[in-house]
Amino acid sequence: MKLTKMMGALLASVGFGAALFVANPTTDAQASAKMSLASYPQKFQGTWYYYQGGHYDQYTIGAQQTSDRSFYNKKWHSGSSVVKVTALNKDMNNIKKGKDNDLLFMSKGWLVDQQWQQHHKDSAFGTVGTESYKIVKRHYKGKQIKSLYIYTMWNMGDGEAHLQHYYSTKGQAKAFNPTGAVEDFTN
């Protein structure tokens, strides 16, 4: 009787394990089809300000889109972009439709934002054409505040990187850059 119960339990556990294996097949194609993020994580969402040259640039991050308003060349410029999901394991530099859509993925602890038309399957943090975000803590009037730290990789020739801090209020933006100088650190 004892042996029968043990054999029954053994068969039940083997059967249950086999059922899980059959119910969740994993192929190499499924494992390599990593997709971009569908939206910005909540901690990045909101309106962020950057003070420069007597003007407040504004960058707004929603769940699935961004908009910006910046002053340069003596004029205000604005734009927006929409986040769309796509497979990260393919080159998209020759696409025609949706080339201005943005895709999001995590790389080395940074949230990376890149236009579809600039994405290659080996894109990562610091790749030309990427803009990467991280929330960092800074001190303001004796308190810790959150700042949106942006690392932008521009120039293909020399790999020029631009680092900027955006803040949740205009007061914070001006306090960290009171002269309105270019608070832009290149490496």
Backbone as CSV, one residue per row, in Angstrom:
resi,resn,N_x,N_y,N_z,CA_x,CA_y,CA_z,C_x,C_y,C_z
1,MET,0.823,-1.192,0.000,0.000,0.000,0.000,0.867,1.255,0.000
2,LYS,1.906,1.242,0.835,2.798,2.376,0.920,3.516,2.585,-0.417
3,LEU,3.956,1.502,-1.030,4.647,1.563,-2.313,3.723,2.096,-3.402
4,THR,2.469,1.739,-3.377,1.492,2.201,-4.367,1.293,3.706,-4.253
5,LYS,1.194,4.213,-3.023,1.023,5.664,-2.830,2.259,6.427,-3.306
6,MET,3.464,5.890,-3.012,4.696,6.545,-3.454,4.787,6.562,-4.975
7,MET,4.451,5.464,-5.608,4.491,5.393,-7.073,3.466,6.349,-7.681
8,GLY,2.302,6.444,-7.063,1.264,7.363,-7.550,1.721,8.809,-7.460
9,ALA,2.367,9.167,-6.340,2.876,10.534,-6.165,3.986,10.822,-7.174
10,LEU,4.856,9.856,-7.401,5.939,10.020,-8.359,5.391,10.211,-9.773
11,LEU,4.445,9.387,-10.162,3.840,9.514,-11.490,3.099,10.842,-11.644
12,ALA,2.443,11.280,-10.599,1.715,12.549,-10.653,2.685,13.713,-10.837
13,SER,3.804,13.692,-10.102,4.762,14.802,-10.224,5.448,14.784,-11.585
14,VAL,5.788,13.624,-12.107,6.386,13.527,-13.441,5.384,13.998,-14.495
15,GLY,4.137,13.594,-14.352,3.094,14.011,-15.303,2.870,15.510,-15.267
16,PHE,2.864,16.099,-14.082,2.665,17.545,-13.945,3.838,18.305,-14.566
17,GLY,5.068,17.825,-14.341,6.250,18.458,-14.933,6.223,18.377,-16.449
18,ALA,5.819,17.243,-16.991,5.723,17.090,-18.447,4.659,18.023,-19.014
19,ALA,3.563,18.174,-18.302,2.494,19.072,-18.761,2.988,20.513,-18.804
20,LEU,3.762,20.950,-17.808,4.320,22.304,-17.817,5.283,22.487,-18.979
21,PHE,6.102,21.473,-19.238,7.054,21.558,-20.335,6.345,21.695,-21.675
22,VAL,5.296,20.937,-21.896,4.539,20.992,-23.149,3.755,22.300,-23.261
23,ALA,3.232,22.795,-22.153,2.425,24.019,-22.172,3.261,25.262,-22.425
24,ASN,4.553,25.256,-22.086,5.409,26.429,-22.242,6.638,26.117,-23.087
25,PRO,6.469,25.823,-24.372,7.652,25.547,-25.182,8.435,26.836,-25.415
26,THR,9.742,26.750,-25.351,10.597,27.902,-25.608,11.542,27.528,-26.733
27,THR,11.462,28.251,-27.798,12.362,28.016,-28.916,13.381,29.133,-28.974
28,ASP,14.434,28.937,-29.741,15.440,29.982,-29.898,14.829,31.234,-30.524
29,ALA,13.887,31.064,-31.416,13.252,32.219,-32.067,12.482,33.050,-31.053
30,GLN,11.798,32.396,-30.124,11.062,33.139,-29.102,12.025,33.852,-28.155
31,ALA,13.090,33.199,-27.787,14.032,33.790,-26.849,14.751,34.982,-27.459
32,SER,15.021,34.958,-28.763,15.769,36.040,-29.386,14.874,37.172,-29.882
33,ALA,13.568,37.020,-29.821,12.658,38.065,-30.297,12.334,39.042,-29.163
34,LYS,13.361,39.671,-28.610,13.167,40.637,-27.534,12.528,41.893,-28.117
35,MET,11.507,42.372,-27.435,10.759,43.523,-27.931,11.131,44.781,-27.147
36,SER,10.931,45.927,-27.786,11.156,47.202,-27.116,10.042,47.439,-26.102
37,LEU,10.239,48.391,-25.215,9.236,48.714,-24.208,8.037,49.400,-24.852
38,ALA,6.851,49.173,-24.310,5.620,49.750,-24.861,5.381,51.173,-24.373
39,SER,5.995,51.554,-23.259,5.785,52.902,-22.732,6.939,53.297,-21.822
40,TYR,6.987,54.589,-21.517,7.983,55.088,-20.583,7.623,54.637,-19.174
41,PRO,8.586,54.182,-18.398,8.302,53.858,-17.000,7.779,55.101,-16.254
42,GLN,6.936,54.906,-15.278,6.271,55.982,-14.548,7.258,57.003,-13.975
43,LYS,8.407,56.552,-13.480,9.333,57.486,-12.832,9.910,58.529,-13.790
44,PHE,9.850,58.289,-15.098,10.357,59.254,-16.069,9.277,60.224,-16.547
45,GLN,8.030,59.881,-16.322,6.928,60.679,-16.867,6.759,61.992,-16.112
46,GLY,6.404,63.035,-16.855,6.181,64.349,-16.267,6.766,65.427,-17.156
47,THR,6.740,66.649,-16.675,7.319,67.779,-17.404,8.622,68.167,-16.721
48,TRP,9.662,68.299,-17.524,11.005,68.586,-17.041,11.506,69.876,-17.677
49,TYR,12.280,70.664,-16.904,12.758,71.971,-17.376,14.276,72.051,-17.329
50,TYR,14.787,72.843,-18.253,16.225,73.092,-18.372,16.378,74.579,-18.646
51,TYR,17.170,75.286,-17.846,17.338,76.731,-18.003,18.639,77.022,-18.723
52,GLN,18.531,77.793,-19.802,19.718,78.137,-20.582,19.453,79.411,-21.358
53,GLY,20.380,80.341,-21.294,20.302,81.565,-22.093,19.058,82.397,-21.822
54,GLY,18.558,82.406,-20.587,17.388,83.200,-20.242,16.056,82.570,-20.629
55,HIS,16.083,81.332,-21.092,14.854,80.643,-21.516,14.767,79.275,-20.839
56,TYR,13.541,78.811,-20.652,13.307,77.494,-20.073,12.900,76.524,-21.180
57,ASP,13.775,75.586,-21.470,13.401,74.516,-22.381,12.506,73.561,-21.601
58,GLN,11.545,72.966,-22.295,10.583,72.090,-21.644,10.554,70.748,-22.367
59,TYR,10.594,69.683,-21.584,10.551,68.338,-22.134,9.473,67.574,-21.372
60,THR,8.441,67.131,-22.069,7.335,66.433,-21.438,7.339,64.975,-21.875
61,ILE,7.320,64.080,-20.890,7.300,62.650,-21.162,5.963,62.101,-20.683
62,GLY,5.197,61.550,-21.619,3.947,60.866,-21.289,4.186,59.375,-21.324
63,ALA,3.140,58.604,-21.175,3.293,57.152,-21.184,3.840,56.655,-22.524
64,GLN,3.308,57.199,-23.641,3.716,56.697,-24.946,4.132,57.785,-25.930
65,GLN,4.411,58.996,-25.426,4.898,60.036,-26.332,5.694,61.072,-25.565
66,THR,6.490,61.812,-26.301,7.247,62.919,-25.728,6.980,64.167,-26.544
67,SER,7.145,65.311,-25.914,7.092,66.575,-26.636,8.149,67.487,-26.030
68,ASP,8.675,68.351,-26.864,9.705,69.252,-26.375,9.519,70.640,-26.965
69,ARG,10.033,71.614,-26.241,9.998,73.011,-26.673,11.318,73.611,-26.243
70,SER,12.119,74.029,-27.231,13.467,74.535,-26.960,13.703,75.838,-27.712
71,PHE,14.559,76.667,-27.130,14.915,77.940,-27.749,16.365,77.861,-28.219
72,TYR,16.560,77.976,-29.529,17.904,78.057,-30.088,17.823,78.752,-31.441
73,ASN,18.946,79.290,-31.879,19.012,80.094,-33.116,17.977,81.215,-33.103
74,LYS,17.782,81.821,-31.921,16.885,82.960,-31.725,15.420,82.671,-32.028
75,LYS,15.029,81.391,-31.978,13.632,81.008,-32.230,13.240,79.849,-31.325
76,TRP,11.929,79.745,-31.084,11.395,78.595,-30.360,11.155,77.468,-31.346
77,HIS,11.517,76.269,-30.962,11.311,75.072,-31.775,10.582,74.044,-30.913
78,SER,9.655,73.319,-31.525,8.944,72.285,-30.778,8.805,71.030,-31.624
79,GLY,8.593,69.944,-30.950,8.435,68.668,-31.647,7.836,67.638,-30.718
80,SER,7.502,66.517,-31.299,6.965,65.415,-30.495,7.281,64.098,-31.189
81,SER,7.202,63.040,-30.428,7.422,61.712,-31.002,6.575,60.694,-30.245
82,VAL,6.272,59.610,-30.929,5.407,58.566,-30.384,6.221,57.282,-30.217
83,VAL,5.988,56.588,-29.109,6.667,55.323,-28.834,5.870,54.181,-29.444
84,LYS,6.538,53.335,-30.208,5.931,52.145,-30.801,6.802,50.939,-30.480
85,VAL,6.164,49.813,-30.297,6.879,48.580,-29.968,7.390,47.928,-31.248
86,THR,8.596,47.412,-31.182,9.175,46.677,-32.301,10.196,45.681,-31.769
87,ALA,10.596,44.752,-32.600,11.622,43.781,-32.216,12.975,44.474,-32.187
88,LEU,13.756,44.201,-31.162,15.066,44.841,-31.022,16.170,44.105,-31.776
89,ASN,15.880,42.916,-32.274,16.915,42.103,-32.910,16.980,42.279,-34.422
90,LYS,16.519,43.434,-34.922,16.608,43.654,-36.370,17.051,45.078,-36.668
91,ASP,17.737,45.226,-37.798,18.149,46.548,-38.260,16.953,47.230,-38.911
92,MET,16.748,48.491,-38.584,15.585,49.208,-39.109,15.981,50.467,-39.861
93,ASN,17.245,50.603,-40.218,17.713,51.838,-40.833,17.185,52.061,-42.247
94,ASN,16.637,51.072,-42.908,16.120,51.245,-44.270,14.596,51.225,-44.355
95,ILE,13.910,51.349,-43.231,12.456,51.305,-43.265,11.900,52.604,-43.833
96,LYS,10.718,52.527,-44.394,10.059,53.713,-44.961,8.917,54.182,-44.057
97,LYS,8.067,53.257,-43.625,6.905,53.606,-42.823,7.253,53.571,-41.332
98,GLY,6.923,54.643,-40.618,7.159,54.693,-39.182,8.582,55.016,-38.795
99,LYS,9.381,55.521,-39.720,10.798,55.746,-39.436,11.037,56.765,-38.322
100,ASP,10.071,57.656,-38.068,10.230,58.650,-37.011,9.661,58.201,-35.671
101,ASN,9.095,56.989,-35.607,8.634,56.447,-34.333,9.837,56.246,-33.417
102,ASP,9.595,56.294,-32.130,10.651,56.025,-31.159,10.487,54.630,-30.579
103,LEU,11.588,54.040,-30.185,11.549,52.783,-29.458,12.342,52.956,-28.181
104,LEU,11.999,52.193,-27.169,12.625,52.278,-25.854,13.172,50.924,-25.444
105,PHE,14.336,50.926,-24.812,14.880,49.706,-24.233,15.861,50.079,-23.135
106,MET,16.129,49.150,-22.253,17.073,49.373,-21.164,18.453,48.877,-21.590
107,SER,19.490,49.658,-21.233,20.861,49.264,-21.529,21.782,49.854,-20.460
108,LYS,22.509,49.023,-19.768,23.471,49.429,-18.745,22.847,50.342,-17.687
109,GLY,21.607,50.078,-17.326,20.927,50.861,-16.297,20.298,52.157,-16.791
110,TRP,20.358,52.417,-18.069,19.791,53.618,-18.665,18.576,53.237,-19.515
111,LEU,17.579,54.125,-19.565,16.453,53.970,-20.478,16.874,54.636,-21.781
112,VAL,16.971,53.875,-22.846,17.452,54.381,-24.130,16.280,54.637,-25.066
113,ASP,16.267,55.816,-25.676,15.242,56.263,-26.615,15.932,56.442,-27.969
114,GLN,15.369,55.824,-28.992,16.000,55.892,-30.312,14.932,55.870,-31.391
115,GLN,15.138,56.643,-32.467,14.205,56.590,-33.590,14.381,55.275,-34.321
116,TRP,13.265,54.763,-34.851,13.312,53.498,-35.577,14.362,53.521,-36.676
117,GLN,14.425,54.612,-37.437,15.318,54.651,-38.596,16.802,54.604,-38.209
118,GLN,17.124,54.834,-36.946,18.517,54.787,-36.510,18.856,53.515,-35.744
119,HIS,17.874,52.622,-35.587,18.091,51.432,-34.774,18.772,50.315,-35.557
120,HIS,19.787,49.751,-34.925,20.466,48.551,-35.420,20.363,47.508,-34.314
121,LYS,20.445,46.258,-34.677,20.267,45.204,-33.675,21.336,45.241,-32.582
122,ASP,22.464,45.911,-32.829,23.492,46.017,-31.799,23.474,47.370,-31.082
123,SER,22.397,48.152,-31.261,22.278,49.438,-30.572,22.277,49.241,-29.063
124,ALA,22.923,50.169,-28.360,23.011,50.091,-26.899,23.237,51.496,-26.356
125,PHE,23.386,51.609,-25.053,23.689,52.886,-24.422,24.944,53.466,-25.056
126,GLY,24.886,54.729,-25.461,26.042,55.388,-26.043,26.176,55.226,-27.544
127,THR,25.254,54.516,-28.188,25.274,54.371,-29.639,24.862,55.709,-30.263
128,VAL,25.503,56.083,-31.355,25.157,57.330,-32.041,23.672,57.325,-32.385
129,GLY,23.014,58.458,-32.124,21.591,58.580,-32.418,20.694,58.201,-31.261
130,THR,21.286,57.888,-30.117,20.471,57.523,-28.962,20.421,58.674,-27.959
131,GLU,19.338,58.703,-27.224,19.195,59.616,-26.100,18.833,58.727,-24.923
132,SER,19.606,58.794,-23.861,19.421,57.895,-22.729,19.063,58.690,-21.477
133,TYR,18.215,58.100,-20.630,17.717,58.790,-19.447,17.975,57.984,-18.188
134,LYS,18.199,58.721,-17.117,18.341,58.125,-15.796,17.819,59.158,-14.798
135,ILE,17.146,58.709,-13.763,16.714,59.607,-12.697,17.816,59.596,-11.640
136,VAL,18.344,60.778,-11.322,19.391,60.898,-10.307,18.909,61.837,-9.205
137,LYS,19.537,61.735,-8.052,19.163,62.590,-6.928,20.179,63.725,-6.800
138,ARG,19.647,64.929,-6.557,20.478,66.100,-6.317,19.938,66.797,-5.083
139,HIS,20.711,67.691,-4.524,20.284,68.418,-3.325,19.865,69.829,-3.700
140,TYR,18.684,70.222,-3.215,18.115,71.547,-3.488,17.467,72.066,-2.213
141,LYS,17.990,73.168,-1.686,17.475,73.783,-0.456,17.373,72.772,0.692
142,GLY,18.415,71.978,0.844,18.488,71.019,1.935,17.698,69.732,1.743
143,LYS,17.070,69.558,0.600,16.287,68.352,0.344,16.812,67.640,-0.903
144,GLN,16.556,66.336,-0.929,16.901,65.574,-2.131,15.772,65.713,-3.135
145,ILE,16.122,66.007,-4.369,15.137,66.082,-5.449,15.567,65.145,-6.563
146,LYS,14.630,64.850,-7.439,14.934,64.010,-8.593,15.230,64.896,-9.794
147,SER,16.213,64.479,-10.556,16.586,65.176,-11.778,16.611,64.162,-12.920
148,LEU,16.140,64.583,-14.079,16.207,63.736,-15.271,17.565,63.982,-15.913
149,TYR,18.418,63.001,-15.859,19.771,63.093,-16.399,19.728,62.541,-17.815
150,ILE,20.096,63.351,-18.775,20.010,62.945,-20.182,21.412,62.863,-20.785
151,TYR,21.679,61.731,-21.399,22.941,61.482,-22.099,22.596,61.319,-23.569
152,THR,22.997,62.294,-24.367,22.686,62.258,-25.799,23.959,62.029,-26.592
153,MET,23.939,61.028,-27.457,25.083,60.756,-28.314,24.783,61.313,-29.696
154,TRP,25.478,62.382,-30.060,25.249,63.021,-31.352,26.329,62.635,-32.335
155,ASN,26.988,63.556,-32.859,28.026,63.509,-33.872,28.653,62.138,-34.136
156,MET,28.458,61.649,-35.350,29.001,60.351,-35.739,30.519,60.392,-35.878
157,GLY,31.065,61.562,-36.242,32.497,61.666,-36.489,33.347,61.440,-35.251
158,ASP,33.052,62.171,-34.180,33.909,62.060,-33.002,33.193,61.517,-31.769
159,GLY,31.973,61.007,-31.934,31.260,60.425,-30.811,30.944,61.418,-29.721
160,GLU,30.518,62.611,-30.088,30.251,63.693,-29.144,29.048,63.379,-28.258
161,ALA,29.253,63.373,-26.964,28.186,63.090,-26.009,27.816,64.363,-25.256
162,HIS,26.540,64.562,-25.022,26.052,65.721,-24.279,25.291,65.233,-23.056
163,LEU,25.613,65.802,-21.906,25.012,65.407,-20.643,24.297,66.614,-20.052
164,GLN,23.019,66.469,-19.737,22.246,67.570,-19.192,21.334,67.079,-18.076
165,HIS,21.044,67.984,-17.135,20.093,67.707,-16.064,18.838,68.535,-16.298
166,TYR,17.697,67.892,-16.301,16.397,68.565,-16.372,15.734,68.415,-15.005
167,TYR,14.915,69.396,-14.629,14.311,69.429,-13.296,12.800,69.538,-13.384
168,SER,12.126,69.171,-12.294,10.664,69.146,-12.309,10.026,70.518,-12.144
169,THR,10.796,71.534,-11.754,10.255,72.896,-11.680,11.222,73.873,-12.337
170,LYS,10.694,75.006,-12.762,11.537,76.048,-13.359,12.494,76.626,-12.313
171,GLY,12.016,76.728,-11.071,12.862,77.245,-9.991,14.093,76.392,-9.771
172,GLN,13.916,75.081,-9.792,15.050,74.171,-9.623,16.002,74.300,-10.810
173,ALA,15.447,74.382,-12.010,16.279,74.487,-13.213,17.155,75.736,-13.151
174,LYS,16.588,76.849,-12.723,17.350,78.097,-12.656,18.337,78.063,-11.492
175,ALA,17.959,77.448,-10.366,18.849,77.375,-9.206,20.128,76.593,-9.527
176,PHE,20.019,75.553,-10.319,21.192,74.758,-10.663,21.997,75.371,-11.809
177,ASN,21.433,76.334,-12.499,22.131,77.005,-13.591,21.721,78.482,-13.595
178,PRO,22.071,79.239,-12.544,21.567,80.607,-12.388,21.998,81.583,-13.481
179,THR,23.143,81.362,-14.103,23.593,82.296,-15.140,22.984,81.971,-16.498
180,GLY,22.371,80.814,-16.622,21.786,80.412,-17.902,22.833,79.956,-18.899
181,ALA,24.046,79.700,-18.400,25.111,79.200,-19.274,24.735,77.802,-19.750
182,VAL,25.446,77.345,-20.735,25.167,76.015,-21.262,25.600,74.985,-20.222
183,GLU,24.655,74.425,-19.491,24.952,73.372,-18.523,24.988,72.059,-19.297
184,ASP,25.974,71.964,-20.123,26.078,70.846,-21.043,27.516,70.380,-20.972
185,PHE,27.712,69.195,-20.483,29.056,68.693,-20.293,29.357,67.686,-21.389
186,THR,30.335,67.968,-22.202,30.688,67.035,-23.271,31.945,66.284,-22.859
187,ASN,32.052,65.086,-23.389,33.262,64.319,-23.084,34.029,64.042,-24.344
